[in-house]
Amino acid sequence: MYIAMNRFKANTPRAAEFEQVWRERNSQLAQVPGFVSFKLLRGSDQEGVTLYVSHSTWASEQAFVDWTESEAFRAAHGGARTPQDVLLGPPQFEGFEVVLES
């Protein structure tokens, strides 16, 4: 298993807009080979910044890489636009191989 995460820092007064973008996007994930699950996580709100993490689980790292190189990936990300000033900087990617699960 492989976990792919992106951390986002949202401008707290506009956090609802960020969540709406995710709710309305055409993710294409359901039909991608190796895709297991997706979650959008909302973390703490500190000093006007709300932390979010997109968390997707894949059968393997290769399945995730194949997704990022696919037409479905381009379709899912091509129309996804976060309004200006909703995010405070670009997302930070983190990828993890699952070594223990219970």
Backbone as CSV, one residue per row, in Angstrom:
resi,resn,N_x,N_y,N_z,CA_x,CA_y,CA_z,C_x,C_y,C_z
1,MET,0.840,-1.185,0.000,0.000,0.000,0.000,0.881,1.242,0.000
2,TYR,0.338,2.292,-0.556,1.049,3.564,-0.658,0.061,4.677,-0.303
3,ILE,0.522,5.628,0.498,-0.293,6.779,0.895,0.319,8.030,0.254
4,ALA,-0.508,8.774,-0.463,-0.082,10.037,-1.073,-0.857,11.164,-0.396
5,MET,-0.126,12.155,0.098,-0.776,13.260,0.810,-0.243,14.597,0.302
6,ASN,-1.128,15.559,0.251,-0.754,16.944,-0.008,-1.251,17.776,1.162
7,ARG,-0.363,18.594,1.723,-0.736,19.506,2.807,-1.022,20.877,2.211
8,PHE,-2.138,21.449,2.650,-2.563,22.768,2.186,-2.757,23.679,3.389
9,LYS,-2.357,24.921,3.253,-2.635,25.940,4.259,-3.649,26.893,3.646
10,ALA,-4.849,26.902,4.237,-5.926,27.743,3.731,-6.113,28.956,4.622
11,ASN,-6.481,30.043,3.989,-6.842,31.272,4.678,-8.161,30.975,5.410
12,THR,-8.154,30.922,6.738,-9.299,30.461,7.515,-10.630,31.112,7.117
13,PRO,-10.705,32.430,6.927,-12.007,32.999,6.544,-12.532,32.476,5.203
14,ARG,-11.648,31.844,4.402,-12.062,31.343,3.089,-11.970,29.820,2.992
15,ALA,-11.843,29.163,4.136,-11.681,27.705,4.161,-12.886,26.989,3.540
16,ALA,-14.076,27.509,3.731,-15.268,26.880,3.156,-15.178,26.842,1.624
17,GLU,-14.589,27.868,1.029,-14.407,27.886,-0.427,-13.461,26.765,-0.868
18,PHE,-12.405,26.548,-0.086,-11.465,25.484,-0.390,-12.169,24.127,-0.355
19,GLU,-12.967,23.901,0.672,-13.705,22.640,0.778,-14.684,22.479,-0.383
20,GLN,-15.319,23.558,-0.789,-16.277,23.501,-1.898,-15.594,23.102,-3.199
21,VAL,-14.404,23.604,-3.447,-13.651,23.217,-4.647,-13.467,21.702,-4.675
22,TRP,-13.124,21.110,-3.541,-12.919,19.662,-3.466,-14.223,18.911,-3.644
23,ARG,-15.305,19.423,-3.082,-16.600,18.747,-3.211,-17.066,18.704,-4.669
24,GLU,-16.754,19.735,-5.410,-17.265,19.875,-6.778,-16.326,19.329,-7.845
25,ARG,-15.134,18.901,-7.481,-14.202,18.471,-8.519,-14.562,17.099,-9.065
26,ASN,-14.193,16.903,-10.300,-14.416,15.642,-11.000,-13.156,14.802,-10.816
27,SER,-13.083,14.045,-9.735,-11.824,13.423,-9.324,-11.329,12.336,-10.257
28,GLN,-12.201,11.619,-10.918,-11.815,10.522,-11.808,-11.221,9.325,-11.075
29,LEU,-11.109,9.373,-9.753,-10.395,8.330,-9.013,-11.090,6.974,-9.033
30,ALA,-12.388,6.950,-9.018,-13.125,5.689,-8.887,-12.766,4.679,-9.974
31,GLN,-12.410,5.161,-11.151,-12.105,4.247,-12.246,-10.598,4.043,-12.472
32,VAL,-9.768,4.508,-11.558,-8.322,4.389,-11.721,-7.818,3.076,-11.115
33,PRO,-7.107,2.258,-11.903,-6.558,1.008,-11.361,-5.624,1.272,-10.178
34,GLY,-5.807,0.530,-9.109,-4.943,0.656,-7.940,-5.403,1.662,-6.909
35,PHE,-6.432,2.452,-7.226,-6.954,3.409,-6.254,-7.744,2.672,-5.186
36,VAL,-7.528,3.045,-3.919,-8.230,2.401,-2.799,-9.212,3.359,-2.138
37,SER,-8.736,4.546,-1.714,-9.641,5.475,-1.023,-9.065,6.894,-1.034
38,PHE,-9.950,7.856,-0.756,-9.560,9.269,-0.665,-10.258,9.900,0.525
39,LYS,-9.531,10.778,1.202,-10.106,11.587,2.277,-9.519,12.993,2.190
40,LEU,-10.341,13.995,2.468,-9.850,15.354,2.673,-9.982,15.617,4.164
41,LEU,-8.864,15.894,4.795,-8.824,16.076,6.249,-8.649,17.553,6.588
42,ARG,-9.419,18.023,7.560,-9.269,19.400,8.055,-8.625,19.314,9.427
43,GLY,-7.557,20.075,9.602,-6.843,20.087,10.872,-7.142,21.335,11.665
44,SER,-6.153,21.758,12.382,-6.319,22.882,13.295,-6.397,24.214,12.554
45,ASP,-6.951,25.176,13.259,-7.036,26.560,12.790,-6.200,27.380,13.754
46,GLN,-5.081,27.885,13.266,-4.200,28.677,14.123,-3.800,29.965,13.429
47,GLU,-4.112,31.060,14.075,-3.728,32.387,13.598,-4.150,32.643,12.157
48,GLY,-5.395,32.266,11.839,-5.938,32.554,10.520,-5.555,31.569,9.432
49,VAL,-4.918,30.456,9.815,-4.517,29.426,8.848,-5.156,28.105,9.254
50,THR,-5.868,27.484,8.325,-6.449,26.172,8.558,-5.671,25.153,7.740
51,LEU,-5.213,24.107,8.401,-4.442,23.062,7.741,-5.376,22.000,7.170
52,TYR,-5.148,21.620,5.921,-5.871,20.536,5.261,-4.858,19.547,4.709
53,VAL,-5.285,18.286,4.615,-4.472,17.254,3.985,-5.376,16.435,3.070
54,SER,-4.974,16.296,1.807,-5.635,15.328,0.935,-4.880,14.019,1.122
55,HIS,-5.615,12.941,1.358,-5.028,11.657,1.737,-5.605,10.586,0.812
56,SER,-4.776,10.063,-0.073,-5.259,8.997,-0.950,-4.438,7.737,-0.712
57,THR,-5.126,6.610,-0.759,-4.496,5.315,-0.546,-4.509,4.558,-1.870
58,TRP,-3.380,3.928,-2.164,-3.176,3.226,-3.428,-2.657,1.816,-3.168
59,ALA,-2.900,0.928,-4.104,-2.415,-0.446,-3.985,-0.891,-0.491,-3.964
60,SER,-0.250,0.465,-4.646,1.212,0.513,-4.716,1.653,1.915,-5.111
61,GLU,2.924,2.194,-4.909,3.465,3.477,-5.362,3.349,3.587,-6.879
62,GLN,3.572,2.482,-7.584,3.474,2.508,-9.050,2.065,2.859,-9.504
63,ALA,1.051,2.356,-8.806,-0.330,2.712,-9.151,-0.542,4.212,-9.023
64,PHE,0.024,4.811,-7.971,-0.082,6.268,-7.801,0.650,6.994,-8.930
65,VAL,1.866,6.574,-9.237,2.649,7.201,-10.315,1.892,7.086,-11.645
66,ASP,1.333,5.911,-11.911,0.564,5.729,-13.144,-0.600,6.707,-13.206
67,TRP,-1.275,6.923,-12.075,-2.379,7.898,-12.004,-1.878,9.295,-12.356
68,THR,-0.740,9.698,-11.798,-0.232,11.053,-12.044,0.178,11.273,-13.494
69,GLU,0.401,10.189,-14.214,0.801,10.286,-15.618,-0.355,9.994,-16.576
70,SER,-1.559,9.849,-16.037,-2.702,9.429,-16.849,-3.529,10.599,-17.375
71,GLU,-4.334,10.279,-18.375,-5.287,11.245,-18.911,-6.336,11.597,-17.855
72,ALA,-6.708,10.620,-17.023,-7.683,10.869,-15.951,-7.143,11.913,-14.972
73,PHE,-5.844,11.858,-14.664,-5.223,12.844,-13.769,-5.322,14.239,-14.384
74,ARG,-4.985,14.335,-15.659,-5.045,15.639,-16.330,-6.475,16.170,-16.352
75,ALA,-7.447,15.286,-16.581,-8.850,15.709,-16.592,-9.295,16.170,-15.211
76,ALA,-8.872,15.458,-14.169,-9.281,15.799,-12.801,-8.667,17.112,-12.337
77,HIS,-7.441,17.380,-12.752,-6.745,18.574,-12.282,-6.866,19.764,-13.227
78,GLY,-7.255,19.505,-14.454,-7.358,20.580,-15.431,-8.411,21.616,-15.090
79,GLY,-9.535,21.191,-14.539,-10.609,22.116,-14.226,-10.660,22.546,-12.777
80,ALA,-9.804,21.953,-11.948,-9.822,22.269,-10.512,-9.052,23.563,-10.274
81,ARG,-9.763,24.590,-9.939,-9.123,25.891,-9.697,-9.561,26.420,-8.336
82,THR,-8.594,26.658,-7.474,-8.874,27.264,-6.178,-8.834,28.776,-6.358
83,PRO,-9.861,29.487,-5.908,-9.861,30.948,-6.052,-8.618,31.586,-5.420
84,GLN,-8.213,32.683,-6.003,-7.032,33.407,-5.528,-7.181,33.785,-4.057
85,ASP,-6.103,33.689,-3.314,-6.001,34.064,-1.897,-6.713,33.107,-0.935
86,VAL,-7.221,31.973,-1.448,-7.790,30.971,-0.557,-6.665,30.176,0.092
87,LEU,-5.645,29.843,-0.702,-4.486,29.115,-0.184,-3.336,30.058,0.114
88,LEU,-2.591,29.709,1.131,-1.421,30.494,1.519,-0.173,29.719,1.107
89,GLY,0.079,29.699,-0.187,1.218,28.976,-0.733,0.812,27.690,-1.413
90,PRO,1.763,27.062,-2.089,1.469,25.816,-2.806,1.353,24.632,-1.853
91,PRO,0.709,23.554,-2.297,0.634,22.362,-1.448,2.007,21.714,-1.312
92,GLN,2.161,20.936,-0.253,3.396,20.186,-0.014,3.062,18.707,-0.093
93,PHE,3.701,18.009,-1.034,3.448,16.582,-1.234,4.287,15.739,-0.281
94,GLU,3.658,14.654,0.203,4.356,13.655,1.003,3.845,12.294,0.564
95,GLY,4.737,11.358,0.295,4.350,10.020,-0.104,4.954,8.999,0.868
96,PHE,4.168,7.974,1.200,4.595,6.992,2.190,4.256,5.581,1.750
97,GLU,5.185,4.671,1.904,4.919,3.256,1.735,4.422,2.728,3.080
98,VAL,3.325,1.993,3.069,2.801,1.406,4.303,3.702,0.219,4.681
99,VAL,4.271,0.271,5.880,5.131,-0.812,6.343,4.487,-1.636,7.463
100,LEU,3.440,-1.086,8.075,2.725,-1.798,9.123,1.284,-1.334,9.123
101,GLU,0.364,-2.266,9.168,-1.055,-1.937,9.217,-1.736,-2.924,10.152
102,SER,-2.662,-2.428,10.966,-3.368,-3.345,11.867,-4.857,-3.079,11.835
